[in-house]
Amino acid sequence: MTRNQRGRLTIGARLALSNTAVLATGGLVLLTLNWLSVRDLLDANRSLLAVVPTLPAESQPPTTGSPPTPSQLPPAPWPSVPSQAFEAFRDTVMRELLARSAFLIVVIAALSLLAGWWIARRSLTRITQVTEAAQYIGETNLYGRLALTGPHDEVKKLGDTFDTMLDRLERSFTAQREFTALASHELRTPLTITRTALEIPLAQHRVPDDLEPALRRALAATERSERLIASLLALARGESGLAHVRESDLADHVRTALADVRDEVEHLKVALQTKLGPAPVTGDATLLDQLVLNLVINAIRHNHSGGTVHVTTGTANGRSWIEVRNTGPFVNAHDIPTLFEPFHRGADSHRTGSGLGLTVARAVTHTHHGILTAHPNPLGGGLTICAEFPTLCLPRMSSALVGAVYRDRRSPASPLG
């Protein structure tokens, strides 16, 4: 019988077994009452039963082919059935009745179990659609809707309530992301002005020696704020969906990222090793650039002097992937989930980042319907992070299209499978 992940029976199985149990219990009660009724009827009418005596040969009527005359019949009344013979007759009848009734109950119970299971599965089909939708729809794709069809019953009401809840959540998350993006964008202008006002006197050596350390600290704080705002903008965009979709290759994104971090690699004395195979993907190229850059920078900064960073791209089973592996401090497997939390910085990092690098990488991966995994290296310390993507990353879909995909949820061409 079908069981869920916790080992308990599913609702369909429980409904089928419950119907079978009710039918079997009713059948046993009916069998008991029928068996007692037949027994009482036999006892009450035992006087009506008689046996036909065996006539001796000389008393047999002539076999002339004509019916016997009344004078040729044995005398009436016939002798009654003896008590011992009646008891044997009654026990035989009751045993046969019990055996045949029990066999019929078993057959009917088995048929009712199959029928109940079939009816339960048909009745719970739309509930299965709600479950699959709840598993698929998340923070990065709240645009999905069930759009259930069929009679306006309890299941239809559940689906409509679920869609209404998603409408409220989508409005809330959209407002939050828009506020984050607008606030970050508005903060960039004053920070740029502040940085410029600090860089010009420092570059022209017009700052007194006693004030120069303070101005340089202020300039460094301003640059950190700019990086933080840039990361917040990338995070807000990564969580908002795919705006510009085109074909690209993860290997090309890696080459672009390596060119951007060349100075930092030389400063930290980290060796880069690459094995770039074709990894085609359809998605937002800007977001994918940010994803790859964040993974590479994370591997460089969370490393030790003279360490190495391995970057590999390729395809397998219809999915494109990028793997970034680095040396560095030992990472506990239990601490890996916290690495993807916002504003988390490793204990041995250079603290030049905003603490949003892996958070942005996770958001971009989920927006592209990908999977981001991380695990510590068994030898030498460090971390291995792998991002897998379907070769086709769809942009936002309308509610009607999502509902159609759910209704055909097992189709091999479905992007949700």
C-alpha angles and dihedrals in degrees: 000000000000115000133187126236092277092055096252123127117265122245092256092052092047092049092050093047092045092053090047092049092050092048093046092048091049090048092052091050091048091047092051093049091045092048092051092045093052091047092052092047092052092049093046094050102037090117090065092062118090138167126232108234119231108246120219117252094256090052095052113114115248114270096231094137092248122108115267119260121238090256090059094055122091116262118276142265099052117224115268123249112272115246095244092051091049092052091053091048092049094048092050093050093047093049092050091047092050094048095048093045092049091050091051092049091052092049093046091047091052092049091047090051091055093044092047092049092050093047092046092051092051091047093050097045094101091045086057088055090054090050094050091047091051089052093049103038112079142151093293097048107035088141089084117105135185098223090188118200130201136067120349095251133132092287092052089049090051091051093048091049089050091052091049090052090051090052091056093045093048092052091049096048092043091053091048094050093045090051091049092048094046094045092048092048093049091050094054095071098055091042091052090050091049093049092049092049090053098042097051099059091040092051092047092047091235094134121099114247093244092055099043096084091052093049092048090052089050090049092050090049090050091051091050090051090051091051090048092051091048089052091049090052091049091048093049091049093044091055095045098070136251113318102170116030125190140140119274141150127246089219090062090050089053092052090051092049093049090053090053095051098043094109093048091048091054092046094051093038094231121159117227120210120183137186105182117186125172111287109171118193136169114221147087105328094201093054092046089052089053092047095052092043092052093050092049094045091048090053091049099046096042092057138085129251110281092019127134137237120204118200119187132175132184147120133265133170093357094308130107119220144182123204123195117189126178142175121237141100121355113268122207113227090226090059096054096090090056091056089071094051117108117270094009114147125185117247093240098040124118089242093226093123132078096242091244101094099103091034090059091045091054092048093050092047093051091046088057091049089249135138123241117197133174134187134169119257112253093223132034098010126257132102139274117213122186128187118194125192135182110247087242116052108185124215122231115313128209121251092251092052092048090050090051090051091052091050088054092036097145096053112124089224093056112116089211095063 
